[in-house]
């Protein structure tokens, strides 16, 4: 569910979420400074799944403030609307790693990149063993 979008904007957003390989996540440090990082992601129709190393800044930041924003790169090819997609949401941090069908979906999406950098599936899920789930509360497309 992408709250705040009409049917046409939802269709464009879903296409982009299916096609894009990275999304930018913004968390907030203890002192109030936003921190933005590009990350891989899965979208299951209700929430985003982002993987992280356990000690990463974004994970530490979420310990103090679970509100996040996500955004895709600007789509300069958009004919009318939908070139910008931002998502506000609530994040939950889970100990991972991903397993089963969800891990298989992640490897289907990012397996070529893992191979390119010379990391196996097991090594990747061992390193990126923290799972961040983001449930959208507001979505904007324009």
C-alpha positions as CSV (number, residue, x, y, z in Angstrom):
1,X,0.0,0.0,0.0
2,X,1.3,3.4,-0.9
3,X,-0.8,5.9,1.1
4,X,-1.5,9.2,-0.4
5,X,-1.3,8.2,-4.1
6,X,-4.1,8.0,-6.6
7,X,-4.4,5.0,-9.0
8,X,-2.3,6.5,-11.8
9,X,0.5,7.6,-9.4
10,X,0.4,4.2,-7.7
11,X,0.8,2.4,-11.0
12,X,3.9,4.5,-11.9
13,X,5.3,4.1,-8.4
14,X,4.9,0.4,-8.4
15,X,6.6,0.1,-11.8
16,X,9.5,2.1,-10.5
17,X,9.8,0.1,-7.2
18,X,9.9,-3.0,-9.3
19,X,12.5,-1.7,-11.7
20,X,14.9,0.3,-9.4
21,X,17.8,-1.4,-7.7
22,X,18.5,1.2,-5.1
23,X,16.6,3.5,-2.9
24,X,18.0,6.2,-0.6
25,X,17.1,5.9,3.1
26,X,17.3,8.9,5.5
27,X,17.6,8.3,9.2
28,X,18.3,10.9,11.9
29,X,21.4,10.9,14.2
30,X,21.1,11.6,17.9
31,X,22.0,15.2,17.4
32,X,19.3,15.7,14.8
33,X,21.5,15.6,11.7
34,X,19.8,13.6,8.9
35,X,22.0,10.8,7.4
36,X,21.2,9.5,3.9
37,X,22.5,6.3,2.4
38,X,21.8,4.4,-0.8
39,X,20.6,0.8,-0.1
40,X,19.3,-2.2,-1.9
41,X,15.6,-3.0,-1.1
42,X,12.7,-5.2,-1.6
43,X,9.1,-4.0,-1.8
44,X,6.4,-6.6,-1.0
45,X,3.3,-4.4,-1.5
46,X,3.1,-3.4,2.2
47,X,6.6,-2.6,3.3
48,X,10.2,-2.2,2.3
49,X,12.9,-4.5,3.4
50,X,16.4,-3.1,3.6
51,X,19.5,-5.0,4.7
52,X,22.4,-3.5,6.6
53,X,25.5,-4.4,8.5
54,X,24.6,-4.5,12.2
55,X,27.0,-1.7,13.2
56,X,26.0,0.8,10.5
57,X,25.0,4.3,11.3
58,X,21.5,3.9,10.0
59,X,20.9,1.0,12.4
60,X,22.3,3.0,15.4
61,X,20.2,6.0,14.3
62,X,17.0,3.9,14.3
63,X,17.7,3.0,17.9
64,X,16.8,6.6,18.8
65,X,14.3,7.5,16.1
66,X,12.4,5.0,13.9
67,X,11.0,7.6,11.5
68,X,12.6,7.4,8.1
69,X,12.2,8.7,4.6
70,X,13.0,6.8,1.4
71,X,13.4,8.2,-2.1
72,X,14.3,7.0,-5.5
73,X,16.7,8.8,-7.9
74,X,15.0,11.4,-10.1
75,X,13.4,9.8,-13.2
76,X,14.3,12.3,-15.8
77,X,12.4,10.3,-18.5
78,X,9.0,10.7,-16.8
79,X,6.6,12.2,-19.3
80,X,4.2,13.9,-16.9
81,X,4.4,12.9,-13.2
82,X,6.2,10.3,-11.2
83,X,9.7,11.5,-11.7
84,X,10.0,12.0,-8.0
85,X,9.0,9.4,-5.5
86,X,9.4,9.9,-1.7
87,X,8.2,7.7,1.1
88,X,7.9,8.5,4.7
89,X,7.5,5.7,7.2
90,X,8.2,3.9,10.4
91,X,11.1,1.4,10.6
92,X,11.6,-1.7,12.7
93,X,15.0,-3.3,13.1
94,X,15.1,-7.1,13.2
95,X,18.0,-9.5,13.7
96,X,18.4,-11.4,10.5
97,X,19.6,-12.6,8.2
98,X,16.9,-13.0,5.5
99,X,15.9,-16.6,4.9
100,X,13.7,-18.7,2.7
101,X,11.7,-17.1,-0.1
102,X,12.5,-13.6,0.9
103,X,16.2,-14.3,0.7
104,X,15.7,-15.9,-2.7
105,X,13.9,-12.8,-3.9
106,X,16.8,-10.7,-2.7
107,X,19.3,-12.9,-4.5
108,X,17.2,-12.8,-7.7
109,X,17.3,-9.0,-7.6
110,X,20.9,-8.6,-6.5
111,X,22.7,-11.8,-7.3
112,X,24.5,-10.4,-10.4
113,X,25.8,-7.5,-8.3
114,X,27.0,-10.0,-5.6
115,X,28.8,-12.0,-8.3
116,X,30.3,-8.8,-9.7
117,X,31.9,-7.8,-6.4
118,X,32.9,-11.4,-5.6
119,X,30.7,-12.2,-2.6
120,X,28.7,-15.4,-2.2
121,X,25.1,-15.4,-1.0
122,X,26.1,-16.8,2.4
123,X,28.9,-14.2,2.8
124,X,26.5,-11.4,1.9
125,X,23.7,-12.5,4.3
126,X,26.4,-13.0,7.0
127,X,27.7,-9.4,6.5
128,X,24.2,-7.8,6.0
129,X,22.5,-9.6,8.8
130,X,20.3,-6.7,10.1
131,X,16.9,-6.4,8.5
132,X,15.1,-3.0,8.5
133,X,11.4,-3.1,7.7
134,X,9.8,0.2,6.7
135,X,6.0,0.6,6.6
136,X,5.0,3.6,4.6
137,X,2.9,6.3,6.3
138,X,2.9,8.8,3.5
139,X,4.0,8.7,-0.2
140,X,4.5,11.6,-2.6
141,X,4.9,11.3,-6.4
142,X,5.2,14.3,-8.7
